[in-house]
């Protein structure tokens, strides 16, 4: 599978949405019920055919007994041997579609009676009629032999009209199928409603999982009535608690590491200021004195002395920039808002119009813990430095919004967009910014448009308190 195929299959649009669990279970129950109903319908047809043949057998037995009685009466009265029974005596047994008959020993038809049928009694679909004929063979006669004084006395025959038997079976089956269809619909609705009620807690589980996916580890699930869902709730809550504890420990460790780094930076800044700065100051003073002496006694060395002074001044300027990056004193002395304004002003002075830096702050940005102030300043400092050095922007805008629930810091530029710089690099300080933001329980994202320009947005929860406000 190539990369594009993996991206499509992994994207939300490429995923096939599964069927609803309630609908799936309801369909399975309905399918099982439908199979049971079909089995009941088949059994009903088989029982109907068996009942019909049993009724025919009973009628044939009655006819055989009546005809045997008539034969005995004929012998008693010494009548002619030409026997023709009177089947009207059993005419009360007749029903629509029934035929009764008598055949003598030679198989000759002697007498028969058939009851007619109505058109509605024989109405049945052709497919049902063909299937019924293939399975049950309707219209087959039922015979009973007659015994007259130990000798065969003929055969009594009873049969149903095939079309009438099929029509009767169809009426019974259609009534049963109609009842089962209504029962199936009712069962489907009842099962779906029951499952919907039973699986209603899955919505809470889905919402909890979405909260976890959104890094909200405070999500918890309540206890449910179903034991299985309660087990899921217990595992979910335990997992969320462990993740929350692990994240809190990681953030605390990150804050400690950042504090150690800041302390090391302050220590390094003091060392550079006290040692290297004093050395540069001494070099600058000696170079100035040497220049005065050279101007009076040895003009040839004057340019060399001035070159040493210029180099020393450049090193002093570089040292001041390094000290500013290592230890931002303005945050501790002036507060976050004025420190950011000072940062923007310093960059405007450095760029001298090549890049314009702007700042906009809203809300009570100074009512924040000192750690949050320092982290926000560091993030803004790193983002502005990246924009100034790498984006080749004409304008860089810094915005700080302190809302009631969260603080949003954004740095946006209109720099050039090239394929090599469409994504931020770890070496550009993004990793450090992410560590600071995550340690404060926030998020950071980097956006770059193909047409040009980029935007970095850091969001942290507002933890401002009067007892922890930044120094003013």
N, C-alpha and C positions, 0 to 999 in steps of 0.2 A: 504494500500500500504506500503510495507516495505521500508527500507532506500535505498537499492540498486536500487529499482524501481524508487524512487524519484530522485536519482542521475542520472539515465539513462535518465528519462524523462526531467530532467532539464538541462542536458548537451547539448552542441551544436550538438553532433552527434545524440542525441535522439530526437531533434526537427524535425518535418516534414516541409520541405520547402513549403510554400504556392505557389499557381499558380500565375503567373505574372498577375498583374492587367490589363494591356493592353490586354493580351491574353484572360483573363476572360471576360472583357467587349466586346471584339470583338466576342468571341464565343456566348455570349448572343445575340448580335445584329444579328449575322449570323443565330442563331437558330430561332429568331423571324422572320427574313427574309425568312428562309426556310419554316416556317409554313405558312407565307403569300403566298409564291410561290406555295406550295402544295394546298392551298385554291384556288389560281388562276387556277391551273391545273384542280382541281375538277370542278370548275365553268365552265372552258372551255369545259370539257367533257359533263357536263350537258347541256350547251348551244349548243354544237354540236349535241347532241341527240335531243334536242328540235327543232333545225333548220332542222335536217333531217326529223323529223316527220312532221314539217310544210311544207317542200318541197314535201313530199309524199302526204300530204293533198291537196296541190295546184295542184299537178299532177292528183290526183284522181278527183278533181273538174273539171279539164279540160276534162278528159276522160268522166266523167258523162255528161257534157254539150254536148260533141261531139256525144256521143252515143245517147243522147236524141234527138239531131238534126237529126241523121240518122233514128231513129225510126219515127220521124215526117215526114221525107221525104218518108219513106216507106208507111205510111198511105196515104199520098197525091197521091202517084203513085199506090195505091191499090195492093201492092205486097203481096207476101205470108206471112202468119203469122209466118213462120219459119224465125226468125230474127237472123242474124249473123253479128254483126257490123264489120266494117273495121277499125281495130286499127292502120293500117299503116298510117292513116291520122295524127296521133299524134306521129308518130315514131321520130319526131324531138326532142321530149322531152326525149328520151332515153339517159341514161348515164351508165357507167359501174356498173353492179350489180343491175340495176333496172328491175323490172318485173311489167308489167301491164296486167290486165285481165278483162273479163266481164263474169258475171254469170247472168242467167235469174232468173225469179221469183221463180222457183223451186230450185234454187241453183246449177243448172247444168252449168258446165264450157262450155262456148261457144267459146271463143277465148282468146289467151294470147300471149304476146311477152316478151321475156327476153333478156337482154343484157349481154354478157359474161364479165368476169373479167380476168385480168392478174394475174399471180402468185404473183407479187410484191404488187398488190393491196390488197391481203388477208394475207400478211405476218404480223404476230404479235406474240409476246411471249405468251406462253400458260397461264402463270399466269395473264397477262393483259387481255387475252381473257376470262378467267374464271371469273375474277372480273367484267369485263364489262358486261358479260351475267347475272351475279347475280344482278347487279344494274339496268341496262337499258333494258334488254330483247330485244336485236336487232332481226330483221327479222319479227317482228309483222306486219301484213298487215294493211293498212289504207283503209277503204271502204267508198264509197259514194253512197247512194241509188238514183235510177233513177225514175222519175215520168213521166209517159206517159199519158197525157190527164186526169190527176187526179188519174190514176191507177199506182200501182207499176210496174216499168219497168225493174227491175233487179238491179244489184249492180256493180259499177266500183271499181276495186281493184288495189292498187299500193303498192308495197313492195320492200325493198332493201334486197339483199343477206346479211345474218348475217355476214359471213366472210368478205365481202367487207366493210360493215359498221364498223366492228371492226378494219379492216386494215386501213381505212380512219381515224378513231379516233386515232389509234396508231400513224399514221404519224403526225397528228396535235399535239398530246400530246408530241411525241418525239422531234419535232422541238421546241415546247415551253419549254420543259425540258432542251434541249441543250442550248437554249438562257438563261434560268434562271440559269443553272449551271455556265455558263461563267459570268453572272451578279453577281451570288453569290460569286464567287471567286474574282471578281473585287471589290465587296462591302466589302468582308473580308479584302482585302489588303488596301482599302481606309480607312476603319474604324480603322484598326490597325495602319496605318501611322498617321491618324489624332489623335488617342489617344496617340500614342508615342510622337507626337509633343506637345500635350496638357499637357501630364504628365511628360515631360522632367524636369520640375522644381523639381519633387519628388527626383531626384538624388541629387540635392543640399540640399533638406531637409534631406535625408538619410545621406549625408556627414556631415551636421551640427549636427545631432543626434549622429553620431559616435564621433565627436569632443567633444560633451558634455560627452559622456560615457567615453572618455579618459581624463576627467577632464580639457579639454581645454574650459574654460568658455568664451573665447574671440570670440567664433564662433557666427556669425550673418548671417541671411538670407536676400537676397535682396527682393525687391518688385516684385511680379509676375503679369502677365496679368490677370489670373483668380482671381476673387474676393475671392473664397473659399481658394485658396492657399495663397493669400495675407493675409487673416485672420489668417491662420496657421503661416505665416511668422511673423506677428505682435505679436502673442501669444508666439512664439518661442523666438523672440528677447527680449520681456519683461521678460520672464522666465530666459533667459540666463543672462540678466542684473541684475535681482534680485539675482540670484545665485552668480554672480561675486561679487556683492556688499556685500552679506552676507559672502562669503568666505573671501573677503578682510577685513571685519570687524572682522571676527573670527581670521584670521591670525594676525591682528594688536593687538587684545586682547591677543592672545597667546604670541606674542612677549613681550607685556607689562608684562604678568604674569611671563614669563621666566626672563625678566629683573629684576622684583621684587624678584624672587627666587635667581637669581645670587647675587643681592645686599644683600639679607638676608644671603646667604652663605658667602659673603665677610665679612659681619658684624660679623657673627658667627666665622669665621676664625680669625678675629682680636681679638675678645673676648677670644677665646681659646689660641691664641698666647700670648696675653698680660697678661691674668689672669692665665690660667691653665699652660701655658708654663713657665711663671715666677715661679709659685709654684713648678713645677717639677724641674726647675733649682736650686731653693733654697733647695729642698729636696736632690737633688744630691750633692750639696755643703756640706750640713750638714752631709750627710751620709759619704762623703769622709773625713770630719774633724773628725767625730766620729770614723771612721776606723783608722785614725792615732793615735787618743787618745787611742783606745782600743788596738792597737798593742803595745803601750808603757806601758800602765797602767793596762789593763784588756784584755789579749789575748782571754779570753773565749768569748767575745762579737765581736771578729773580723769577724767571719763568718756571724753573723747577720747583721753587718754593710755592708759587701760586698753583702749580699743578697738584702738589701735595695737598694744599688747602681745598681745592675743588674735589679731589678724590675723597678727602675726609668728610666734606660736606655731603657728598653723595652717600657715603657709608652711613652717616648720621641719619639721613632721610630714610634709607633702607631699614636702619635699626628702629626708627620710630614706627614705620609701618609694621615691622615684625612684632614690636611690643604691643601695638594696637590689636593685632590678631591674636597674640598670645594671652593678653589680659585686658579686656575691655573695662577700663576704670569707670566709664560713665554710668554703667548699669548700677554699680554700687553707690555712686555719688548722686546721680541725677534722676534715676528711675528709668523705666523702659522707654517711655515715649520720647523724652528728650535725648536719650542715648541713641535711639534710631534716627532722630532728626540730625544729631551730630554725625552719625555714620553716613547718612545721605549727603550732608553738607561736605564732609571730607572727600567723598567720591566726586562730587561736583567740582571741588577744587583740584582734585587730581586729574580729572578728564579735561577740564578747561573748555567745556562746550562740545567736545567730540561726542559725548554721550550725556544726555540729560537724565538726572535721577530725581524722582518725585516720591513723596510720602504722604499717606492719608491714614489717620488713626481715628477711631471712633470707639466710644464706650470707656469704661473705667479700666484702662489697660494697665494702670499702675497698682491696682488692688489685686495683685497676684503674688504667689509665693516667690521667693528669691530664686529658687531653682528653676521655676517656669520662666521667670524674666530672663535669666541667663541663657536658658536653652533657646528661647525665642530670639534673643539677640544673636546668638551664635548661628541659628538657622538663617536669619535674615542676612547676617554678615557673609556667610558662605554662599547663599544664593545670589546676592548682589555681586560678590567677587567672581562667581562663575559667569554671570551675565556680562560683566565688564570685560573679562578676559577671553571668553570663548564665543559669545553670541554675536559680537560685532553689531550691537544694537545701537539705535539712535536715541531710544527712550526706554528707561527702566522704571517701572512703577511698583512701589512697595505699599501694601495695604494691610492694616491691622485692625480687626474688628473684634471687640470684646463683647460678646452677647451674654445673655443671662445663663445659658447652658454650655456654650462652647466659645472658644477663641479661634479665629481664623486668620492665619498669616499667609499672604500671597505675594509672590514676586513675579511680575509679568514683564516681558520685553518684546520688542518688535525686531529681533535679530534675524539673521539670515538662516534659512533652513537648507541644509544639505543632507544627502543620504548618509554621510558619515556621522552626523550629529542629530539624527532623529530621535535617539534615545540617550538619556543621561548615562555617564560613566561613573563607576565607583570611585575612580580617582578624582573626580570633580567634587567630591564631598557629599554625594547623595547618601552613601552608607552612614556617614556620621549624622546627617540630618535625620535619617530614618531611625537610628538608635535613640536619638534624643526625643523624637516625637513619640515613639513607641513606649519609651520609659515613662512618659507622662500620660499614657493611656490613649493616645491619639493616633491619627493616620496622616500619611503624606502621599501625595500623588504628583506626578510630573506629566504635563500635557504639552505636546509640540504639534503645531499645525504644519501640514506640508507646504502651505503658502508662505510660511514664515512666522517666527515668533514662538515663544514658549511661555509656560505658566507653571509655577510650582505652588502648590497649596498645601499648607500644614494646618491640621485641625486638632485641637486638644480640648478636653473638657475644662470648663471654667471652675477652678478650685480656689477662687479668690476668697479671702477672709480678712477681716480687719486686723486680726492678730498676726497675719503672715504677709501683710502687704510689703511691696518692695520699698526700699528706702527712697525718700523723695529728695 
